[in-house]
Amino acid sequence: MRKAFKRFARPGLARMAAFLRNQPAVKQSVADTLRRYPKLRSQLIRIVGAEAALGAATSLATVTSVNQLTARGRAVYHDLMRSKSANRK
């Protein structure tokens, strides 16, 4: 029964999370309310997933230099920079 509820509720909760990301005032109100109920908040995040709740990946590697990228990453980076400079002309 519990898994069925989670499976049913997950898409709706994910849509609500996406809506809240686009509505800052409502998001703050919901965040303030959920702050009073930490167990409920953690359960919602567990059901929906941290990425859906936060709107982005939770941990991204920061690259300080192009030399730290893989060969393919460097190729993509240079291609993007060429395209960016071509658009400016």
C-alpha positions in Angstrom: 0.0 0.0 0.0 2.8 2.4 0.9 4.7 1.8 -2.3 1.6 2.2 -4.4 1.0 5.6 -2.7 4.5 6.7 -3.4 4.3 5.6 -7.0 1.0 7.5 -7.4 2.1 10.6 -5.5 5.6 11.0 -7.0 4.6 12.6 -10.3 2.2 15.0 -8.6 4.8 16.0 -6.1 7.4 16.5 -8.8 5.0 18.8 -10.7 4.4 20.7 -7.5 8.1 21.1 -6.9 8.6 22.4 -10.5 5.8 24.9 -9.9 7.3 26.0 -6.7 10.7 26.6 -8.4 9.0 29.1 -10.7 7.0 30.9 -7.9 9.4 32.4 -5.4 6.8 33.9 -3.1 4.9 30.6 -2.8 8.1 28.6 -2.5 9.2 30.7 0.5 5.8 30.3 2.1 5.9 26.5 1.6 9.5 26.3 2.8 8.6 28.3 6.0 5.7 25.9 6.7 7.7 22.8 6.0 10.5 24.1 8.3 8.1 23.5 11.2 7.7 19.9 10.2 11.2 18.5 9.4 10.1 14.9 9.2 7.5 15.7 6.6 10.0 17.7 4.7 12.6 14.9 4.7 9.9 12.4 3.6 8.8 14.6 0.7 12.4 15.1 -0.4 13.0 11.4 -0.2 9.9 10.6 -2.3 10.4 13.2 -4.9 14.2 13.2 -4.8 16.6 16.0 -3.9 17.1 17.1 -7.5 13.4 17.7 -8.1 13.0 19.5 -4.8 16.0 21.7 -5.3 15.7 22.2 -9.0 19.2 21.2 -9.9 21.9 18.7 -9.2 23.0 18.9 -5.6 26.7 18.5 -6.2 28.5 19.6 -9.3 32.2 19.4 -9.7 33.8 22.8 -10.2 36.4 23.0 -12.9 38.9 25.8 -12.5 40.9 25.1 -15.6 40.3 23.7 -19.0 43.3 21.4 -18.4 41.2 19.5 -15.8 38.7 18.5 -18.4 38.8 15.2 -20.4 39.8 15.4 -24.1 36.1 15.3 -25.1 35.3 17.9 -22.5 38.0 20.2 -23.8 36.7 19.7 -27.4 33.2 20.6 -26.3 34.4 23.6 -24.4 36.5 24.9 -27.4 33.5 24.3 -29.7 31.3 26.3 -27.4 33.8 29.2 -27.2 34.1 29.3 -31.0 30.4 29.3 -31.4 30.0 32.0 -28.7 32.6 34.2 -30.4 31.0 33.7 -33.8 27.7 34.8 -32.5 29.2 38.1 -31.1 30.4 39.1 -34.6 
